[in-house]
Amino acid sequence: MALVAGVDTSTQSCKIVVRDAETGALVRNGSAKHPDGTSIDPRFWWDAFCEASAAAGGLADVAALSVGGQQHGMVCLDAEGNVVRDALLWNDTRSAQAAEDLIVELGGGDRAQGAQAWADAVGSVLVASLTVTKLRWLRDNEPENAAKVAAVCLPHDWLSWRIAGYGPAGSPKGADLNALFTDASDASGTGYYDAKSGQYRRDLLRMAFGRDDVILPRVLAPTEAGATADAAFAGDGTALIAPGAGDNAGAAMGLGMVPGDIAISIGTSGVVSAVAPQRTQDGSGAINGFADCTGNALMLAVTLNAAQVLDAARNVLDADFAKLADLALAAPVGSDGLVLVPYLQGERTPNRPDASGTLHGIRLKNMTPAHLARAYIEGMLCGLADGLDALKALDVPIERVMLIGGAAQNPALQEIAPQIFGLPISIPEPGEYVADGAARQAAWVLASAAAGEPAAQPAWSTKMFLTLPADPKPLIREQYAAVRDLV
């Protein structure tokens, strides 16, 4: 039995699953925490990978592995393979003004033209999350650090490179920056890679960073191995390292998504993702046109405020998740007019990095714990429903909608989501979808290497735990739409 490993180096933790390459059956798993913050020293990711690997019983017996990771994070390396500064993560909004400046510059002074130009060039209108904006911020605010940069990569690229044995002084294979590799899904979230042409846009990199002489990771085909793992970290010296994936593309692969499938993910961020045959070019900025990790496109509407809105509700109400659900279900649909606009960390979609959350319609009647609990859940889900509407407006095919993330198991979410989305909702069995997708990709690369040509994807199955019927309650969306722009 050949084994493969999937790694999810996410914002909050590193999770590893070891699975049977043929059937996908879970053999063992492990995890380790990452520190909080939006600016992180990547060494913590390496330490967490080593800890999670040990918790999973080690990776000495795997024949291939793949790393899925948080998108957009800026990892800058000097010529000796050292990290120049802490990585700025996707949820670090300090480059919001840089994003605006770059939009206007590409439009020759006209923001609307610039927004469409960026969407045409790379599939996305810039927001602070994208790597290219962080490079502009670095150029303008830390010129000494910017001058040291010899290579720019993403969190999953850096971790794959380290697992292969590369790194700063003392690493088994030394600091070969040309050994960095990535995949189209993660590269398409940088702001300087066009998934449609399959090429880096070094002209856009130069516009943002002031130079384009930095090394960028090779973009691999979906079934192509980027390296072999160093035996000190995984395998026996022959274990293949697959291209890896951005976290949303990894989850899509773990769920077996195909064109027509929509996943609504409630995690650190909220994501509405759709697999489609080709990417969109949405100049409004509501939808990001990325790549998936199979050769299709992956359309994304992303909010900064998802599970943390639920955490905030629990803190306000001094409630665990079970009590929060009980409270929310005790309140009427629409919370008697109490509406939360949940921009608790600013927002990415819509692009309002400096906004704050607002609570509207406060009356004596609805100032109860139950109303407040329901308003927090309704507001968070309405933000995601706006993303689903944006996909519909672009004629992205919608045949099946899945609700994923830990919050999908909450009874209140399960009752309220079909009311807000107005569609049947399928809930897959709980799993580590990003790590599972990475493992599936590793199995695909392993099979392709054995065949000497691209093989068919492994036929791993994804079971649905529950399917909820549509139960549209238009009042909730109408109340939200009336106040969402009053920020």
C-alpha positions as CSV (number, residue, x, y, z in Angstrom):
1,M,0.0,0.0,0.0
2,A,1.5,3.3,-1.1
3,L,1.0,6.2,1.3
4,V,0.7,9.9,0.5
5,A,0.7,12.9,2.8
6,G,-1.3,16.1,2.5
7,V,-0.2,19.2,4.4
8,D,-2.3,22.3,5.1
9,T,-0.2,25.2,6.3
10,S,-3.1,27.6,7.1
11,T,-3.3,30.9,9.0
12,Q,-4.0,29.2,12.3
13,S,-2.2,25.8,12.2
14,C,-0.4,23.1,10.3
15,K,-2.5,19.9,9.6
16,I,-1.2,16.7,8.1
17,V,-3.1,13.7,6.8
18,V,-1.6,10.5,5.6
19,R,-3.8,8.5,3.2
20,D,-3.8,5.4,1.1
21,A,-2.8,6.6,-2.4
22,E,-5.3,4.3,-4.2
23,T,-8.4,4.5,-2.0
24,G,-7.9,7.8,-0.1
25,A,-8.6,6.0,3.2
26,L,-7.2,8.0,6.2
27,V,-4.3,6.2,7.9
28,R,-3.2,8.8,10.5
29,N,-3.0,12.5,11.0
30,G,-1.5,15.2,13.2
31,S,-1.6,19.0,13.7
32,A,0.2,21.9,15.4
33,K,-0.7,25.5,16.1
34,H,0.6,28.6,14.3
35,P,1.0,31.9,16.3
36,D,-1.6,34.6,16.0
37,G,-1.0,37.7,13.9
38,T,-0.9,39.0,10.4
39,S,2.9,39.3,10.2
40,I,4.7,36.0,10.9
41,D,8.2,34.7,10.9
42,P,8.0,31.6,8.5
43,R,10.2,29.6,10.9
44,F,7.0,29.1,13.0
45,W,5.5,27.3,10.0
46,W,8.5,25.0,9.7
47,D,8.4,24.3,13.5
48,A,4.7,23.5,13.2
49,F,5.2,21.2,10.2
50,C,7.8,19.3,12.1
51,E,5.6,19.1,15.2
52,A,2.5,18.0,13.1
53,S,4.6,15.5,11.3
54,A,5.7,13.9,14.5
55,A,2.1,13.9,15.8
56,A,1.1,12.1,12.6
57,G,3.6,9.3,13.3
58,G,6.3,10.7,11.0
59,L,6.4,10.8,7.2
60,A,9.2,8.3,6.6
61,D,6.8,5.9,4.8
62,V,5.1,8.2,2.3
63,A,5.8,8.0,-1.4
64,A,4.6,11.5,-2.2
65,L,3.4,14.6,-0.4
66,S,1.9,18.0,-1.3
67,V,1.5,21.3,0.6
68,G,-1.6,23.4,0.5
69,G,-1.4,26.8,2.1
70,Q,-2.9,30.2,2.9
71,Q,-2.8,32.3,-0.2
72,H,-1.1,35.7,-0.9
73,G,1.3,35.7,2.0
74,M,4.6,37.6,1.0
75,V,7.7,35.6,1.8
76,C,10.9,37.4,0.7
77,L,14.3,35.7,0.6
78,D,17.8,37.1,0.3
79,A,20.5,35.5,-1.9
80,E,21.5,33.2,1.0
81,G,18.0,31.8,1.5
82,N,17.3,33.8,4.6
83,V,13.8,35.3,5.2
84,V,14.3,39.1,4.8
85,R,11.4,40.1,7.1
86,D,8.3,38.5,8.7
87,A,5.8,37.3,6.1
88,L,2.9,39.6,5.6
89,L,-0.2,37.4,5.5
90,W,-3.3,37.7,3.4
91,N,-5.3,39.3,6.2
92,D,-2.7,42.1,6.8
93,T,-4.3,45.2,5.5
94,R,-1.4,47.7,5.8
95,S,-1.0,47.6,1.9
96,A,-4.6,48.9,1.3
97,Q,-3.4,52.3,0.0
98,A,-0.8,50.5,-2.1
99,A,-3.5,48.5,-3.8
100,E,-5.4,51.7,-4.6
101,D,-2.3,53.4,-5.9
102,L,-1.5,50.5,-8.2
103,I,-5.1,50.4,-9.6
104,V,-5.0,54.1,-10.5
105,E,-1.5,53.8,-11.9
106,L,-2.5,51.0,-14.3
107,G,-5.5,53.0,-15.3
108,G,-3.4,56.0,-16.2
109,G,-5.1,58.0,-13.4
110,D,-8.6,56.6,-13.9
111,R,-9.6,54.1,-11.2
112,A,-12.4,52.4,-13.1
113,Q,-10.1,51.8,-16.1
114,G,-7.4,50.6,-13.8
115,A,-9.7,48.2,-12.0
116,Q,-10.8,46.6,-15.3
117,A,-7.2,46.6,-16.5
118,W,-6.1,44.5,-13.5
119,A,-9.0,42.2,-13.9
120,D,-8.1,41.7,-17.5
121,A,-4.4,41.1,-16.7
122,V,-4.6,38.8,-13.8
123,G,-8.2,38.1,-13.0
124,S,-8.5,40.2,-9.9
125,V,-8.9,43.9,-9.0
126,L,-6.3,44.5,-6.3
127,V,-7.0,44.5,-2.6
128,A,-4.6,44.5,0.3
129,S,-4.6,40.7,0.4
130,L,-2.7,40.2,-2.9
131,T,1.0,39.8,-2.8
132,V,1.8,42.5,-5.4
133,T,0.3,45.2,-3.1
134,K,2.5,44.0,-0.2
135,L,5.6,44.3,-2.4
136,R,4.7,47.9,-3.2
137,W,4.3,48.5,0.6
138,L,7.7,47.0,1.2
139,R,9.3,49.1,-1.5
140,D,7.9,52.3,-0.1
141,N,8.1,51.6,3.7
142,E,11.2,49.4,4.1
143,P,13.5,50.2,1.2
144,E,16.5,48.5,3.0
145,N,14.6,45.3,3.2
146,A,13.3,45.6,-0.3
147,A,16.9,45.9,-1.6
148,K,17.8,42.6,0.0
149,V,15.1,40.6,-1.8
150,A,16.4,38.0,-4.2
151,A,13.3,35.8,-4.4
152,V,9.6,36.2,-3.6
153,C,7.5,33.2,-2.9
154,L,4.3,32.2,-1.1
155,P,3.8,30.2,2.2
156,H,3.2,26.9,0.5
157,D,6.1,27.4,-1.9
158,W,8.5,28.1,1.0
159,L,7.4,25.1,3.0
160,S,7.7,22.8,-0.1
161,W,11.2,24.2,-0.7
162,R,12.3,23.5,2.9
163,I,10.8,20.0,2.9
164,A,13.0,19.4,-0.3
165,G,16.0,20.2,1.9
166,Y,16.7,23.8,0.7
167,G,17.0,26.8,2.9
168,P,19.4,29.1,4.7
169,A,22.9,28.1,5.9
170,G,22.8,24.7,7.5
171,S,20.1,23.3,5.2
172,P,20.9,19.9,3.6
173,K,20.8,21.2,0.0
174,G,21.7,24.9,0.6
175,A,20.0,28.0,-0.7
176,D,19.2,27.3,-4.3
177,L,16.5,29.9,-5.0
178,N,16.0,28.5,-8.5
179,A,14.6,25.3,-6.8
180,L,11.5,27.2,-5.7
181,F,8.3,25.9,-7.3
182,T,4.6,26.5,-7.1
183,D,1.3,25.8,-8.8
184,A,-1.1,27.9,-10.9
185,S,-3.7,28.2,-8.2
186,D,-1.4,29.9,-5.7
187,A,0.5,31.9,-8.3
188,S,-2.8,33.3,-9.6
189,G,-3.4,35.0,-6.3
190,T,-0.2,37.1,-6.4
191,G,-1.4,39.8,-8.7
192,Y,1.5,39.2,-11.1
193,Y,0.6,35.9,-12.7
194,D,-1.9,35.4,-15.5
195,A,-3.5,32.0,-15.2
196,K,-5.1,32.4,-18.7
197,S,-1.7,32.7,-20.4
198,G,0.2,30.7,-17.8
199,Q,2.8,33.4,-17.5
200,Y,4.2,35.7,-14.9
201,R,3.5,39.4,-15.6
202,R,6.9,40.8,-14.7
203,D,5.8,44.2,-16.0
204,L,3.3,44.4,-13.2
205,L,5.9,43.2,-10.7
206,R,8.2,45.9,-11.9
207,M,5.5,48.5,-11.6
208,A,4.8,47.5,-8.0
209,F,8.2,46.7,-6.7
210,G,10.4,48.9,-8.8
211,R,12.3,46.0,-10.3
212,D,11.6,42.5,-11.7
213,D,15.0,40.9,-11.3
214,V,13.8,38.7,-8.4
215,I,13.5,34.9,-8.7
216,L,9.9,33.7,-8.8
217,P,8.9,30.0,-8.3
218,R,8.5,27.8,-11.3
219,V,4.8,27.1,-12.0
220,L,4.3,23.4,-12.4
221,A,1.7,21.4,-14.3
222,P,-0.9,19.7,-12.1
223,T,0.7,16.3,-12.4
224,E,4.3,17.4,-12.2
225,A,6.6,16.8,-9.3
226,G,8.7,19.8,-8.2
227,A,11.3,17.9,-6.1
228,T,11.9,15.0,-3.9
229,A,11.7,15.3,-0.2
230,D,14.8,15.2,1.9
231,A,14.8,11.9,3.8
232,A,15.3,13.8,7.0
233,F,11.8,15.2,6.7
234,A,9.8,12.8,4.6
235,G,10.1,9.6,2.7
236,D,13.3,7.7,1.9
237,G,14.9,10.2,-0.4
238,T,12.6,9.4,-3.4
239,A,9.3,10.8,-2.1
240,L,7.9,13.2,-4.7
241,I,6.7,16.7,-3.7
242,A,3.7,17.7,-5.8
243,P,3.1,21.3,-6.9
244,G,0.9,22.1,-3.9
245,A,-2.1,24.5,-4.0
246,G,-3.6,27.6,-2.6
247,D,-5.9,26.7,0.3
248,N,-9.2,27.2,-1.6
249,A,-8.0,25.2,-4.6
250,G,-6.8,22.5,-2.2
251,A,-10.2,22.3,-0.6
252,A,-11.9,22.2,-4.0
253,M,-9.8,19.2,-4.9
254,G,-10.4,17.6,-1.5
255,L,-14.1,17.9,-2.1
256,G,-13.9,16.7,-5.7
257,M,-15.4,19.9,-7.1
258,V,-16.1,20.1,-10.8
259,P,-17.7,23.0,-12.9
260,G,-21.1,23.7,-11.4
261,D,-20.0,23.1,-7.8
262,I,-20.0,26.0,-5.3
263,A,-18.3,25.7,-1.9
264,I,-19.2,28.2,0.9
265,S,-16.4,28.0,3.4
266,I,-16.7,29.5,6.9
267,G,-13.2,29.6,8.3
268,T,-10.8,32.4,9.3
269,S,-12.0,34.0,6.1
270,G,-15.3,33.5,4.4
271,V,-15.1,32.1,0.9
272,V,-17.6,31.5,-1.9
273,S,-15.7,29.4,-4.5
274,A,-16.8,28.1,-7.9
275,V,-15.0,25.8,-10.3
276,A,-15.5,27.0,-13.9
277,P,-14.0,26.2,-17.3
278,Q,-12.4,29.6,-17.5
279,R,-11.7,32.6,-15.3
280,T,-13.8,35.8,-15.2
281,Q,-12.5,39.3,-15.6
282,D,-14.7,41.1,-13.0
283,G,-13.8,44.8,-13.0
284,S,-16.1,45.4,-10.0
285,G,-13.7,43.5,-7.8
286,A,-16.4,41.3,-6.3
287,I,-15.0,38.1,-7.8
288,N,-11.4,37.0,-8.1
289,G,-10.6,34.9,-11.1
290,F,-8.0,32.5,-9.9
291,A,-7.0,29.0,-11.1
292,D,-7.7,25.7,-9.4
293,C,-5.1,23.0,-9.2
294,T,-6.5,20.7,-12.0
295,G,-6.5,23.0,-15.0
296,N,-9.9,24.7,-14.5
297,A,-10.5,28.2,-13.1
298,L,-11.6,29.0,-9.5
299,M,-13.8,32.0,-9.0
300,L,-13.7,33.4,-5.5
301,A,-15.6,35.9,-3.4
302,V,-13.7,36.4,-0.2
303,T,-14.7,38.1,3.1
304,L,-12.3,38.8,6.0
305,N,-15.1,38.2,8.5
306,A,-16.5,34.7,8.9
307,A,-15.9,32.4,11.8
308,Q,-14.4,35.3,13.9
309,V,-17.9,36.9,13.7
310,L,-19.2,33.8,15.5
311,D,-16.3,34.0,18.0
312,A,-17.2,37.7,18.6
313,A,-20.8,36.7,19.3
314,R,-19.7,34.1,21.7
315,N,-17.5,36.6,23.5
316,V,-20.3,39.2,23.8
317,L,-22.9,36.6,25.0
318,D,-20.5,34.5,27.1
319,A,-21.7,31.4,25.2
320,D,-20.1,28.3,23.7
321,F,-21.2,27.3,20.1
322,A,-24.0,25.1,21.4
323,K,-25.5,27.9,23.5
324,L,-25.0,30.4,20.6
325,A,-27.0,28.1,18.4
326,D,-29.8,27.7,21.0
327,L,-30.0,31.5,21.4
328,A,-30.1,32.2,17.7
329,L,-32.8,29.6,17.0
330,A,-34.9,31.2,19.8
331,A,-35.1,34.5,17.9
332,P,-37.4,35.1,14.9
333,V,-36.3,35.3,11.3
334,G,-34.7,38.7,10.7
335,S,-34.1,39.2,14.4
336,D,-37.1,41.7,14.6
337,G,-35.1,44.2,12.5
338,L,-31.7,43.9,14.3
339,V,-29.0,43.7,11.5
340,L,-25.3,43.3,11.9
341,V,-23.0,44.5,9.1
342,P,-20.0,42.4,10.1
343,Y,-17.0,44.4,9.0
344,L,-15.2,43.6,12.3
345,Q,-11.7,43.6,10.7
346,G,-12.5,46.0,7.8
347,E,-13.5,44.0,4.7
348,R,-12.1,42.6,1.5
349,T,-15.3,42.0,-0.4
350,P,-16.6,44.6,-0.7
351,N,-13.2,46.4,-0.5
352,R,-13.5,48.4,2.7
353,P,-10.3,47.8,4.6
354,D,-10.9,50.7,7.0
355,A,-14.6,50.0,7.8
356,S,-15.9,48.8,11.1
357,G,-18.9,46.6,12.0
358,T,-22.2,48.3,12.6
359,L,-25.4,47.1,14.4
360,H,-28.6,48.6,13.0
361,G,-32.2,48.7,14.1
362,I,-31.7,48.5,17.8
363,R,-34.9,48.6,19.8
364,L,-36.0,47.6,23.2
365,K,-37.8,44.6,21.7
366,N,-34.7,43.2,20.0
367,M,-32.1,43.9,22.6
368,T,-32.0,40.3,23.9
369,P,-29.2,37.7,23.8
370,A,-31.3,35.6,21.3
371,H,-31.8,38.5,18.9
372,L,-28.1,39.4,19.1
373,A,-27.0,35.8,18.5
374,R,-29.2,35.5,15.4
375,A,-28.2,38.9,14.0
376,Y,-24.5,38.0,14.2
377,I,-25.1,34.8,12.2
378,E,-27.5,36.4,9.7
379,G,-25.1,39.2,9.1
380,M,-22.1,36.9,8.5
381,L,-24.1,34.7,6.1
382,C,-25.5,37.7,4.2
383,G,-22.0,38.9,3.4
384,L,-21.3,35.4,1.8
385,A,-24.7,35.5,0.1
386,D,-23.7,38.7,-1.7
387,G,-20.7,36.8,-3.0
388,L,-22.9,34.0,-4.3
389,D,-25.0,36.7,-6.1
390,A,-21.9,38.1,-7.7
391,L,-21.1,34.7,-9.2
392,K,-24.6,34.4,-10.5
393,A,-24.3,37.8,-12.1
394,L,-21.3,36.6,-14.1
395,D,-23.2,33.6,-15.3
396,V,-21.0,31.1,-13.4
397,P,-22.8,27.8,-13.5
398,I,-24.3,26.8,-10.1
399,E,-25.6,23.2,-9.8
400,R,-24.6,22.2,-6.3
401,V,-23.9,24.4,-3.2
402,M,-21.8,22.9,-0.3
403,L,-21.3,24.5,3.1
404,I,-17.9,23.6,4.7
405,G,-15.8,24.5,7.7
406,G,-16.4,23.7,11.3
407,A,-19.3,26.1,11.6
408,A,-21.2,24.0,9.0
409,Q,-22.0,21.6,11.8
410,N,-23.7,24.2,13.9
411,P,-27.5,23.7,14.1
412,A,-28.2,27.4,13.8
413,L,-26.0,27.7,10.7
414,Q,-27.7,24.7,9.2
415,E,-31.2,26.2,9.7
416,I,-30.4,29.8,8.7
417,A,-28.1,29.2,5.7
418,P,-30.9,27.7,3.5
419,Q,-33.1,30.7,4.5
420,I,-30.5,33.2,3.3
421,F,-29.0,31.5,0.3
422,G,-32.4,30.3,-0.9
423,L,-30.9,27.1,-2.3
424,P,-30.6,23.5,-1.2
425,I,-27.4,23.2,0.9
426,S,-25.2,20.0,1.0
427,I,-22.9,19.5,3.9
428,P,-20.0,17.1,3.4
429,E,-18.7,14.9,6.1
430,P,-16.3,16.8,8.4
431,G,-12.8,16.7,7.2
432,E,-9.5,18.6,6.6
433,Y,-10.5,19.5,3.1
434,V,-7.3,21.4,2.2
435,A,-5.0,18.7,3.5
436,D,-7.2,16.1,1.9
437,G,-6.9,17.9,-1.4
438,A,-3.2,18.1,-1.1
439,A,-3.0,14.4,-0.4
440,R,-5.2,13.7,-3.4
441,Q,-2.9,15.8,-5.6
442,A,0.2,13.9,-4.2
443,A,-1.5,10.6,-5.2
444,W,-2.2,12.1,-8.7
445,V,1.4,13.1,-9.1
446,L,2.6,9.6,-7.9
447,A,0.3,7.8,-10.3
448,S,1.5,10.0,-13.2
449,A,5.1,9.4,-12.4
450,A,4.5,5.7,-12.4
451,A,2.7,5.8,-15.7
452,G,5.3,8.2,-17.3
453,E,2.5,10.5,-18.4
454,P,-0.4,12.4,-16.8
455,A,-2.7,9.9,-15.2
456,A,-6.4,10.3,-14.3
457,Q,-7.2,11.9,-11.0
458,P,-7.6,9.4,-8.1
459,A,-11.2,8.4,-7.7
460,W,-11.5,9.2,-4.1
461,S,-15.1,9.8,-3.0
462,T,-16.6,12.7,-1.0
463,K,-19.7,11.8,1.1
464,M,-22.4,14.2,1.9
465,F,-23.3,14.2,5.6
466,L,-26.5,16.2,5.2
467,T,-28.6,17.9,2.5
468,L,-30.8,20.8,3.6
469,P,-33.8,21.9,1.5
470,A,-34.1,25.5,0.3
471,D,-36.1,27.6,2.7
472,P,-35.9,31.2,1.4
473,K,-36.7,34.0,3.8
474,P,-36.3,37.2,1.7
475,L,-36.7,39.5,4.7
476,I,-33.2,38.7,6.0
477,R,-31.5,39.8,2.7
478,E,-33.7,42.8,2.3
479,Q,-32.9,44.1,5.8
480,Y,-29.2,43.6,5.2
481,A,-29.2,45.2,1.8
482,A,-30.9,48.3,3.2
483,V,-28.0,49.0,5.7
484,R,-24.8,47.3,4.4
485,D,-23.5,50.5,2.8
486,L,-24.1,52.7,5.8
487,V,-20.5,52.3,7.1
